């Protein structure tokens, strides 16, 4: 199969036929090659996780409570999911987006900035922290992906995995999700970053991923469209609760 075929099949199997991949991100180039795209989605099983929506503030994507009166614990559900700095575009499933942004501002690498973070403390799931970086600031485009997850022997310890793949061809992105599927506890993502498809228009990418996500568990989805040189961006959002 071609990389495009693999990407399409992975979308069907890992997301489309999967009731709960959890939170997920994708970074890559649109199918027509005219722009970059970042995808981020959240799902929810508990009332606290489901009580969320996305909102855009300039180049930032933030999670917000849908109903403030029903918030139980905001610590792991309210955060900046997408940020920008100096033509670098960040996406993550937690407040490590801010950690990475502040680290880059101080001249630190992605690995160095995230070295001070751990997997999420939500035992027994110990949700991984997944992070993506698209750097268009100097020379050729650079992509970085990170997953921080609990050690299999001692979940109090964090295993750190970093990936710096070559920039993908048009229509393909690199992706990570927090879980492999539903379960109790939830099974942590394993393996290398996924190949996943991206459409020519950000609107079509938004539609395709929203339609693939489990209808009961999907909560919010965003696609950030980025100029090839990083000079501009815009965010498209779809929320379950509006």
KASULPE-V377083 format. One record per helix or strand. SS is the DSSP state (2 for helix, 1 for strand). FROM is the first residue (numbers start at 0). LEN is the number of residues. If there is no record, write none. Layout:
# KASULPE-V377083
ss=(SS,SS)
from=(FROM,FROM)
len=(LEN,LEN)
This chain:
# KASULPE-V377083
ss=(2,1,1,2,1,1,2,1,1,2,2,1,1,1,1,1,1,1,2,1,1)
from=(2,23,34,46,51,59,67,79,87,95,109,128,141,157,171,178,187,193,201,217,232)
len=(14,6,9,4,6,6,3,6,5,10,5,7,9,6,6,1,1,4,11,10,7)
